[in-house]
Amino acid sequence: MGPINLALWVGGALLVWFGYQRARGPWARYQELRAQDENIARYERWRGGLRDDGQTGASVAMAVLRRQAQTGMAIAIAGVVAIVAGFVIR
């Protein structure tokens, strides 16, 4: 175990933690908005009205939140790669 391995492990663990923290909030809010959107769609079908398939503020917000969550998960995946590289490098 050398200093490079230790640096990769610690750096990878920090990246995983940071990525998780960054993705957790937007993902939770995205799930809430998606549930509300599905509820509105069920109500519109029950009511018999046609739902406009155009872009809404909620759909834009869901796209932004999904992208933020994906960015956080990409950071976390980079951390996992760094941890694995710490084990592979000798």
Backbone as a chain_set.jsonl record, in Angstrom:
{"seq": "MGPINLALWVGGALLVWFGYQRARGPWARYQELRAQDENIARYERWRGGLRDDGQTGASVAMAVLRRQAQTGMAIAIAGVVAIVAGFVIR", "coords": {"N": [[0.859, -1.173, 0.0], [0.778, 1.99, -1.062], [1.395, 5.564, -1.08], [-0.019, 6.566, -3.23], [-2.093, 4.755, -3.633], [-3.496, 5.098, -1.229], [-4.226, 7.795, -1.478], [-5.927, 7.634, -3.705], [-7.98, 6.023, -2.659], [-8.974, 7.59, -0.522], [-9.613, 9.961, -1.894], [-11.47, 8.916, -3.731], [-13.468, 8.013, -1.98], [-14.293, 10.451, -0.928], [-15.291, 11.637, -3.256], [-17.431, 9.908, -3.828], [-19.059, 10.386, -1.582], [-19.54, 13.177, -1.894], [-20.808, 13.215, -4.425], [-23.097, 11.7, -3.869], [-24.354, 13.326, -1.95], [-24.847, 15.529, -3.536], [-26.635, 14.529, -5.427], [-28.812, 13.569, -4.01], [-30.823, 15.436, -3.018], [-31.96, 16.764, -5.418], [-32.929, 14.419, -6.681], [-34.885, 13.442, -4.932], [-36.747, 15.549, -4.989], [-37.388, 15.455, -7.705], [-38.709, 12.977, -7.819], [-40.965, 13.601, -6.283], [-42.208, 15.582, -7.899], [-42.7, 14.055, -10.175], [-44.526, 12.19, -9.188], [-46.654, 13.902, -8.58], [-47.254, 14.789, -11.161], [-48.084, 12.398, -12.372], [-50.357, 11.94, -10.842], [-51.968, 14.121, -11.574], [-52.306, 13.473, -14.27], [-53.799, 11.083, -14.019], [-56.116, 12.145, -12.87], [-57.014, 13.837, -14.919], [-57.554, 11.925, -16.919], [-59.622, 10.53, -15.637], [-61.501, 12.529, -15.429], [-62.033, 12.931, -18.031], [-61.073, 14.787, -19.727], [-58.904, 16.273, -22.173], [-55.482, 16.135, -21.943], [-53.001, 18.533, -22.194], [-50.153, 17.998, -24.041], [-47.972, 19.555, -24.131], [-44.998, 21.431, -23.212], [-44.507, 22.017, -19.816], [-44.074, 24.042, -16.857], [-43.481, 22.351, -14.753], [-42.532, 20.088, -16.094], [-40.199, 21.074, -17.204], [-38.8, 21.692, -14.867], [-38.556, 19.101, -13.837], [-36.848, 17.982, -15.739], [-34.531, 19.501, -15.327], [-33.941, 18.854, -12.645], [-33.567, 16.098, -12.892], [-31.28, 16.065, -14.473], [-29.444, 17.293, -12.735], [-29.342, 15.353, -10.72], [-28.267, 13.246, -12.196], [-25.746, 14.283, -12.752], [-24.655, 14.383, -10.173], [-24.618, 11.637, -9.605], [-22.808, 10.789, -11.547], [-20.475, 11.928, -10.564], [-20.242, 10.44, -8.214], [-19.874, 7.895, -9.317], [-17.426, 8.291, -10.559], [-15.912, 8.462, -8.275], [-16.121, 5.832, -7.319], [-14.749, 4.536, -9.353], [-12.206, 5.618, -8.907], [-11.648, 4.505, -6.407], [-11.582, 1.766, -7.053], [-9.454, 1.873, -8.827], [-7.46, 2.476, -7.017], [-7.155, 0.028, -5.76], [-6.309, -1.537, -7.858], [-3.918, -0.459, -8.883], [-0.557, -1.014, -8.261]], "CA": [[0.0, 0.0, 0.0], [1.582, 3.19, -1.184], [0.663, 6.824, -0.915], [-0.942, 6.752, -4.368], [-3.283, 3.956, -3.324], [-4.225, 5.761, -0.146], [-4.819, 9.022, -2.033], [-7.061, 7.242, -4.555], [-9.068, 5.551, -1.802], [-9.566, 8.724, 0.202], [-10.238, 10.828, -2.904], [-12.653, 8.228, -4.243], [-14.51, 8.031, -0.951], [-14.817, 11.821, -0.882], [-16.113, 11.85, -4.453], [-18.685, 9.166, -3.651], [-19.861, 11.129, -0.608], [-19.961, 14.441, -2.491], [-21.772, 12.923, -5.487], [-24.35, 11.28, -3.243], [-24.968, 14.513, -1.356], [-25.3, 16.41, -4.609], [-27.724, 13.905, -6.17], [-29.925, 13.178, -3.135], [-31.887, 16.443, -2.974], [-32.694, 16.854, -6.685], [-33.634, 13.169, -6.995], [-36.093, 13.386, -4.099], [-37.705, 16.528, -5.526], [-37.83, 14.921, -8.993], [-39.697, 11.932, -7.545], [-42.199, 14.268, -5.85], [-42.844, 16.202, -9.063], [-43.191, 12.99, -11.052], [-45.738, 11.645, -8.573], [-47.725, 14.891, -8.786], [-47.603, 14.78, -12.58], [-48.874, 11.189, -12.613], [-51.649, 12.149, -10.201], [-52.725, 15.03, -12.44], [-52.672, 12.72, -15.469], [-54.916, 10.2, -13.656], [-57.3, 12.971, -12.677], [-57.478, 14.277, -16.24], [-58.175, 10.775, -17.591], [-60.881, 10.258, -14.956], [-62.399, 13.629, -15.757], [-62.397, 12.807, -19.433], [-60.511, 15.9, -20.484], [-57.652, 16.039, -22.873], [-54.339, 16.771, -21.285], [-52.069, 19.145, -23.122], [-48.863, 17.315, -23.979], [-46.915, 20.545, -24.292], [-44.032, 21.578, -22.136], [-44.992, 22.799, -18.677], [-43.033, 24.42, -15.916], [-43.112, 21.16, -13.981], [-41.713, 19.199, -16.92], [-38.877, 21.699, -17.297], [-38.166, 21.491, -13.558], [-38.184, 17.69, -13.718], [-35.665, 17.763, -16.578], [-33.386, 20.114, -14.644], [-33.641, 18.058, -11.453], [-33.029, 14.807, -13.336], [-29.91, 16.318, -14.922], [-28.627, 17.525, -11.535], [-29.153, 14.052, -10.072], [-27.349, 12.479, -13.031], [-24.417, 14.84, -12.543], [-24.202, 13.894, -8.873], [-24.311, 10.209, -9.703], [-21.578, 10.666, -12.335], [-19.387, 12.221, -9.632], [-20.129, 9.278, -7.331], [-19.304, 6.797, -10.108], [-15.999, 8.604, -10.695], [-15.313, 8.085, -7.001], [-16.009, 4.366, -7.278], [-13.657, 4.194, -10.27], [-10.96, 5.966, -8.226], [-11.416, 3.497, -5.358], [-11.155, 0.534, -7.726], [-8.084, 2.115, -9.34], [-6.563, 2.37, -5.859], [-6.881, -1.388, -5.505], [-5.657, -2.143, -9.032], [-2.56, 0.06, -9.011], [0.345, -1.592, -7.246]], "C": [[0.902, 1.233, 0.0], [0.742, 4.444, -1.001], [-0.325, 7.087, -2.054], [-2.238, 5.986, -4.11], [-4.142, 4.644, -2.272], [-4.914, 7.029, -0.65], [-6.028, 8.699, -2.909], [-8.236, 6.77, -3.716], [-9.774, 6.708, -1.108], [-10.277, 9.661, -0.774], [-11.502, 10.212, -3.474], [-13.79, 8.235, -3.253], [-15.125, 9.422, -0.834], [-15.698, 12.124, -2.089], [-17.451, 11.126, -4.346], [-19.599, 9.922, -2.699], [-20.401, 12.42, -1.223], [-21.013, 14.217, -3.574], [-23.124, 12.51, -4.929], [-25.084, 12.478, -2.649], [-25.538, 15.434, -2.424], [-26.517, 15.84, -5.336], [-28.967, 13.671, -5.325], [-31.083, 14.162, -3.172], [-32.67, 16.562, -4.281], [-33.474, 15.584, -7.026], [-34.933, 13.057, -6.2], [-37.151, 14.351, -4.635], [-38.242, 16.08, -6.881], [-38.905, 13.861, -8.791], [-41.024, 12.539, -7.104], [-42.933, 14.894, -7.031], [-43.41, 15.156, -10.013], [-44.472, 12.382, -10.505], [-46.916, 12.612, -8.743], [-48.189, 14.901, -10.23], [-48.44, 13.557, -12.928], [-50.265, 11.317, -11.998], [-52.533, 13.071, -11.046], [-53.176, 14.307, -13.701], [-53.828, 11.763, -15.176], [-56.207, 10.989, -13.5], [-57.868, 13.433, -14.018], [-58.118, 13.126, -17.01], [-59.532, 10.47, -16.964], [-61.922, 11.304, -15.339], [-62.827, 13.591, -17.219], [-61.854, 13.929, -20.294], [-59.225, 15.5, -21.179], [-56.548, 16.808, -22.172], [-53.395, 17.301, -22.347], [-50.705, 18.489, -22.952], [-47.695, 18.275, -24.156], [-46.018, 20.619, -23.076], [-44.599, 22.485, -21.049], [-43.817, 23.186, -17.798], [-42.553, 23.234, -15.104], [-42.237, 20.219, -14.807], [-40.306, 19.767, -17.105], [-38.118, 21.497, -15.988], [-37.729, 20.044, -13.383], [-36.945, 17.385, -14.554], [-34.41, 18.328, -15.91], [-32.978, 19.279, -13.435], [-33.043, 16.703, -11.822], [-31.573, 14.976, -13.772], [-28.977, 16.561, -13.733], [-28.343, 16.212, -10.809], [-28.181, 13.194, -10.878], [-25.918, 12.975, -12.87], [-23.837, 14.36, -11.213], [-23.829, 12.425, -8.916], [-23.054, 9.972, -10.534], [-20.358, 10.948, -11.459], [-19.162, 11.025, -8.709], [-19.508, 8.089, -8.069], [-17.813, 7.03, -10.339], [-15.261, 8.259, -9.405], [-15.128, 6.586, -6.88], [-14.87, 3.909, -8.182], [-12.306, 4.497, -9.612], [-10.635, 4.947, -7.126], [-10.932, 2.189, -5.974], [-9.737, 0.7, -8.274], [-7.067, 2.051, -8.198], [-6.23, 0.934, -5.504], [-6.1, -2.024, -6.648], [-4.196, -1.716, -9.141], [-1.705, -0.503, -7.888], [1.631, -0.832, -7.199]], "O": [[1.672, 1.473, 0.93], [-0.469, 4.376, -0.794], [-1.343, 7.751, -1.86], [-3.334, 6.498, -4.337], [-5.36, 4.753, -2.417], [-6.058, 7.301, -0.286], [-7.036, 9.403, -2.865], [-9.382, 7.088, -4.034], [-11.001, 6.796, -1.104], [-11.398, 10.101, -0.52], [-12.497, 10.908, -3.68], [-14.946, 8.437, -3.626], [-16.336, 9.557, -0.661], [-16.727, 12.787, -1.963], [-18.486, 11.67, -4.729], [-20.788, 10.082, -2.977], [-21.587, 12.722, -1.089], [-22.001, 14.948, -3.636], [-24.168, 12.912, -5.442], [-26.293, 12.623, -2.825], [-26.589, 16.045, -2.232], [-27.353, 16.606, -5.816], [-30.069, 13.582, -5.866], [-32.229, 13.746, -3.344], [-33.898, 16.474, -4.276], [-34.561, 15.662, -7.597], [-35.959, 12.63, -6.731], [-38.327, 13.995, -4.72], [-39.416, 16.294, -7.183], [-39.903, 13.845, -9.511], [-42.089, 12.059, -7.495], [-44.15, 14.75, -7.151], [-44.48, 15.35, -10.591], [-45.398, 12.089, -11.261], [-48.039, 12.188, -9.018], [-49.385, 15.008, -10.498], [-49.4, 13.659, -13.693], [-51.244, 10.848, -12.579], [-53.725, 12.81, -11.205], [-54.303, 14.501, -14.156], [-54.743, 11.639, -15.989], [-57.267, 10.551, -13.946], [-59.082, 13.415, -14.216], [-59.125, 13.329, -17.688], [-60.491, 10.181, -17.68], [-63.092, 10.979, -15.546], [-63.858, 14.153, -17.59], [-62.161, 13.999, -21.485], [-58.564, 14.527, -20.816], [-56.69, 17.989, -21.857], [-53.037, 16.591, -23.287], [-50.169, 18.434, -21.845], [-46.553, 17.843, -24.315], [-46.247, 19.963, -22.06], [-45.104, 23.573, -21.326], [-42.7, 22.704, -17.986], [-41.366, 23.118, -14.8], [-41.303, 19.618, -14.277], [-39.334, 19.014, -17.157], [-36.932, 21.169, -15.999], [-36.655, 19.781, -12.842], [-36.085, 16.614, -14.128], [-33.353, 17.698, -15.93], [-31.791, 19.027, -13.229], [-32.13, 16.216, -11.156], [-30.731, 14.128, -13.475], [-27.842, 16.083, -13.729], [-27.228, 15.989, -10.337], [-27.356, 12.487, -10.298], [-24.981, 12.177, -12.854], [-22.67, 13.979, -11.139], [-22.829, 12.017, -8.325], [-22.304, 9.038, -10.25], [-19.327, 10.289, -11.594], [-18.021, 10.642, -8.453], [-18.701, 7.358, -7.495], [-17.025, 6.085, -10.318], [-14.113, 7.814, -9.443], [-14.097, 6.119, -6.395], [-14.115, 3.005, -7.826], [-11.365, 3.716, -9.748], [-9.475, 4.576, -6.942], [-9.987, 1.575, -5.479], [-8.921, -0.219, -8.196], [-5.933, 1.616, -8.402], [-5.142, 0.652, -5.002], [-5.315, -2.947, -6.428], [-3.333, -2.534, -9.459], [-2.085, -0.468, -6.717], [2.516, -1.164, -6.41]]}, "num_chains": 1, "name": "protein.A"}
